[in-house]
Each structure stands twice: as structure tokens, then as C-alpha cells.
Amino acid sequence: MPRPIQARIDLSALEYNLQVARRATGARIMAVIKAAAYGHGLLPAAEALAAADGFALLDLRDAARLRQAGFRQTILLLEGFFTPGDLPLAIEHDLSCVIHHAQQLAMLDSCPRRSALQVWLKVNTGMNRLGFALRDVPAVMEKLKRHSAVRDITLMTHFSHADEAAGVAAQMEVFETLAAPYRVARSLANSAALLRYPQTHADWVRPGIMLYGASPFGRGGAGQPNARQLGLKPAMTLHSHIISVREIAAGECIGYAGTFCASTPMRAGVVACGYADGYPRHAPTGTPVLVEGQRSRILGRVSMDMLSVDLSALPSADVGSPVTLWGEGLPVEEVARAADTISYELLCAVSGRVPLVY
Ligand SMILES: *Cc1c(COP(=O)(O)O)cnc(C)c1O
């Protein structure tokens, strides 16, 4: 029998969440499937999201794989091409390319004329990560419009605070001013903006996390809607088993460095799941977990292949008892909050040794 950990993926949840996005917007939907579809598996997720108008990811070879699998939608490379050598494959597979930097603009000149490349010009409106500065946009637009290798231009930007109190107003204002002179398609919204700010929807929205059934508003805590309140269905359940049970005497400590010590006699179980599976090592004692569907907590340090859980209130739990690390019955956002991270990181950190079961 293989080690009992698996990531169970409910592909119908992806389809369902795409419909939630569809109902929220009239814009075209670019399903973001970077990081192996946030850990859900690239091709199975793309198939479940086949009703999307486009897909966005990072890796040229993954994009080519989607084309070879028969997807005809727009496929956008979110960081564009990295060297001139990437361009022939991008052109062959009719991939849309983000252009965010002057060096990429220069690389375009190596394209054969009339390559008919679709370009998404990324502008920096305040995130200060990727994108051209405002003052450079007019010249870049002119160059792209006249470029013999470019067929079509979309203007895009990305929000830094769509999930936070500060919102999108400042960046929206900058974007609208710079985009006003151009009659081209526009794209701004990630999941948080799609759900919260209809004025950002424009021509293309770019939801990622919401398609996988997690809330983008994971860090706000009180007052922030969770996935269920947003009408989203979680697609991934990280599942394993108890592989050992022991009685712990008062005063005994558990795991590396003994960071948890029992104050009364208790029962602890060991779960086949550790940081090499993608479970966050920094999740502290008290991070929630489900054992036989009942809420419990992890105890002590997460180790590479195992973590310990409290079975004191679960007398029937034993070797073989099912454990849910997150997913059905335990929102990934809740585990993320306990571990001082975000659902995104947990989902895409599930490691290659964990089988994805559909
Ligand atoms: C990852 C990403 C998205 C999707 O963000 P979510 O918060 O997961 O919806 C959208 N746009 C860009 C440019 C991205 O890199």
C-alpha cells in the first residue's frame, strides 16, 4: 500500500467556480492556471475549466502542452518570453505574450515579419513589480502598433491591494488615465477585484484562486467573506491517515525541540504528512486539522514526513483513521491563517510526491 497521503481534487468544483465567476461578470474570463493550476494539476484543471475564454500561465512548454491537448482559447504567458529563443515556439502555438519590460520589446525585433503575435502590454500602476512606467507607455504603444510582428494589443495591469482595505481606487485612476487614448482591450482584475470591484472588469478578468474554491480575502480575518460566503466550492482536499498512536504522560514533550509539552496525560497520533509534502513547517501547535471528521489540532513541530495531532477528545481514533489537513470540512484559508500564510501558498506547495487523485 502506498503512503496514505493524497490530494483529492474535485474537478466539478472548478467548473462550478468558473460559473460563479461567469455570473459575476460580463467580461471574458482568463482562467489563471499557473503553478500547475495552483497545485491542482495543469491539464486536468484546464479540462475542467474548458469553458473559460482563455488560460494564463508562465511556462512556455506548459502552454505548448495545452495547445497540443487541443485547447483553442487564448493562452497568455503572464511573464511573456524570457529570451528571443522563446519566440518561435510562442508564435507557432499562437500564444499571447505579456510584454512588461524594454528588453522584451527589443527581443520582438527578432520575430519574422507578420508573425501576428498577440501582445498584452503590462503597465505599472502602483504594484511596482512588473510593467512599464506610465511615462513610457505612449512610446511603447506606438512601437507595438507599428511593429510588423504584432497583430493585437491588450493593455493590462495588476492590483496590489484588491484584497485589502486600500482597494483599487488609486491604481484604477492611474490606469484609466493612461488607457484613455487607446482603443484596445483592457484587463485588470484578479479574483479579489472580480468579486469586489465590478468597475475593474473591463474586457478580460483574470481569476485564479477563486476558481479553486478559496477566498482571495484570506488575510483580513473578521468581516472578510470566506469561500462559502462567496459561493465557492473548494476543489482540493489534502488527506492522509494516522499511522501511530501513543499515550503521552504529563510533562512529556512531542517532536523536534519539544515545542509542545503535555500538562495532563493525553493521547497523540502521528499523521503521514510533513513539510516535504507541502504542509507548512511553521504551522504552530493549535493549527486545525480534522481526524475522522472531528476537529482537532496539531501538536509540536511539523517534521519532514510527519506531524502529530491531539487525539485526547477522539477515543475512537486509531491507526488508519482518516485525517483532513485542509479541504472538505476545513477551509484551506483557516489553516493558512493559523500558519500565518495564505491559501495560495498552501495549495501550490503540495509537493510532487503527493499523488493527485481525481
Ligand atoms: C496570479 C495572477 C492572477 C490571479 O490572481 P488571483 O488572486 O489568484 O485571482 C491574475 N493576474 C496576474 C497577472 C497574476 O499573476
The ligand as a MOL file (V3000), in Angstrom:
LIG
                    3D

  0  0  0     0  0            999 V3000
M  V30 BEGIN CTAB
M  V30 COUNTS 15 15 0 0 0
M  V30 BEGIN ATOM
M  V30 1 C -1.6820 35.1260 -10.3880 0
M  V30 2 C -2.2490 36.2470 -11.1710 0
M  V30 3 C -3.6300 36.4540 -11.2400 0
M  V30 4 C -4.6270 35.6470 -10.4430 0
M  V30 5 O -4.6750 36.1180 -9.1130 0
M  V30 6 P -5.7100 35.5130 -8.0490 0
M  V30 7 O -5.5070 36.3780 -6.8640 0
M  V30 8 O -5.2940 34.1060 -7.8150 0
M  V30 9 O -7.0510 35.6270 -8.6490 0
M  V30 10 C -4.0850 37.4640 -12.0650 0
M  V30 11 N -3.2290 38.2370 -12.7680 0
M  V30 12 C -1.8970 38.0640 -12.7120 0
M  V30 13 C -1.0140 38.9580 -13.5020 0
M  V30 14 C -1.3630 37.0740 -11.9030 0
M  V30 15 O -0.0380 36.9250 -11.8450 0
M  V30 END ATOM
M  V30 BEGIN BOND
M  V30 1 1 1 2
M  V30 2 1 2 3
M  V30 3 2 2 14
M  V30 4 1 3 4
M  V30 5 2 3 10
M  V30 6 1 4 5
M  V30 7 1 5 6
M  V30 8 2 6 7
M  V30 9 1 6 8
M  V30 10 1 6 9
M  V30 11 1 10 11
M  V30 12 2 11 12
M  V30 13 1 12 13
M  V30 14 1 12 14
M  V30 15 1 14 15
M  V30 END BOND
M  V30 END CTAB
M  END
